[in-house]
């Protein structure tokens, strides 16, 4: 199964050279937010509309070493949450995408 994690480009670049990626939400909320394919575009619109450039990590859920749980979130819809860091060998593709120009940028 493939799932997706969206991250601001600078945060992704800060993890270069590491064998894992730890999103900020892991320390603040206890898990890393992810999306299923049919949720990805709405997540980008809802949470990253003014982010500038983002990185979309295409993850092979079967290769994750941290627990993956599908849980109710926005509007009661189930989203995949990773309870630990993302091991980089579970990343199938890294897509850079320009969403919108940041204000003042």
Wavefront OBJ file of the C-alpha trace (Angstrom):
o trace
v 0.000 0.000 0.000
v 1.217 3.481 -0.852
v 0.675 6.497 1.409
v 1.938 10.084 1.244
v 3.547 12.574 3.595
v 3.822 16.261 2.695
v 6.634 18.320 4.175
v 7.978 21.844 3.680
v 11.117 21.696 1.504
v 13.402 23.196 4.155
v 12.357 20.583 6.718
v 13.074 17.779 4.253
v 16.477 19.214 3.364
v 17.377 19.429 7.065
v 17.130 15.610 7.247
v 19.650 15.038 4.453
v 22.217 12.400 5.350
v 19.998 10.747 7.963
v 18.542 7.263 7.559
v 15.155 8.436 8.838
v 12.852 11.455 8.666
v 11.108 12.836 11.732
v 8.342 15.353 11.034
v 7.801 18.048 13.669
v 4.394 16.558 14.484
v 6.080 13.440 15.857
v 7.326 15.353 18.902
v 4.322 17.686 19.202
v 1.487 15.192 18.511
v 3.118 11.775 18.800
v 2.691 10.772 15.147
v 3.409 11.820 11.564
v 0.415 12.854 9.445
v 0.006 11.063 6.117
v -2.630 10.764 3.406
v -4.088 8.153 1.122
v -3.994 8.854 -2.632
v -7.547 10.205 -2.765
v -6.820 12.632 0.113
v -3.531 14.104 -1.091
v -4.815 17.023 -3.186
v -7.273 18.191 -0.528
v -4.496 18.039 2.116
v -2.287 20.174 -0.131
v -5.093 22.710 -0.606
v -6.151 22.767 3.051
v -2.776 22.858 4.821
v -0.144 23.914 2.269
v -1.871 26.479 0.032
v 0.663 29.200 0.902
v 3.654 26.985 1.615
v 5.610 27.775 -1.522
v 7.492 24.588 -2.374
v 6.696 21.299 -0.658
v 8.083 17.804 -0.885
v 5.712 14.864 -1.220
v 7.099 11.583 0.068
v 5.588 8.509 -1.590
v 5.836 5.818 1.061
v 5.606 2.046 0.810
v 3.593 1.367 3.955
v 4.769 -2.252 3.989
v 8.392 -1.105 4.372
v 7.817 1.233 7.329
v 9.580 0.211 10.524
v 7.336 2.421 12.694
v 3.699 1.490 13.421
v 1.101 2.743 10.923
v -2.452 3.326 12.155
v -5.486 4.502 10.172
v -7.443 6.850 12.433
v -10.350 9.295 12.184
v -9.218 12.875 11.684
v -10.626 15.775 9.644
v -14.406 15.399 9.245
v -14.177 11.914 10.778
v -12.352 10.640 7.678
v -9.644 8.032 8.342
v -6.050 9.115 7.657
v -2.830 7.119 8.021
v -0.640 8.143 10.972
v 2.916 6.891 11.529
v 3.841 6.466 15.193
v 7.586 6.929 14.871
v 10.146 8.186 12.363
v 9.932 7.383 8.659
v 12.800 5.106 7.649
v 14.084 6.478 4.357
v 14.237 3.065 2.690
v 10.409 3.084 2.795
v 10.383 6.192 0.557
v 9.644 5.179 -3.029
v 9.584 8.641 -4.624
v 10.376 12.190 -3.562
v 8.373 14.776 -5.522
v 9.065 18.487 -5.220
v 6.016 20.592 -5.998
v 5.472 24.347 -6.099
v 2.095 25.073 -4.513
v 1.982 28.867 -4.415
v 4.296 31.769 -3.870
v 4.661 32.754 -0.260
v 3.396 36.189 0.654
v 6.217 38.682 0.468
v 8.403 36.124 -1.353
l 1 2 3 4 5 6 7 8 9 10 11 12 13 14 15 16 17 18 19 20 21 22 23 24 25 26 27 28 29 30 31 32 33 34 35 36 37 38 39 40 41 42 43 44 45 46 47 48 49 50 51 52 53 54 55 56 57 58 59 60 61 62 63 64 65 66 67 68 69 70 71 72 73 74 75 76 77 78 79 80 81 82 83 84 85 86 87 88 89 90 91 92 93 94 95 96 97 98 99 100 101 102 103 104 105
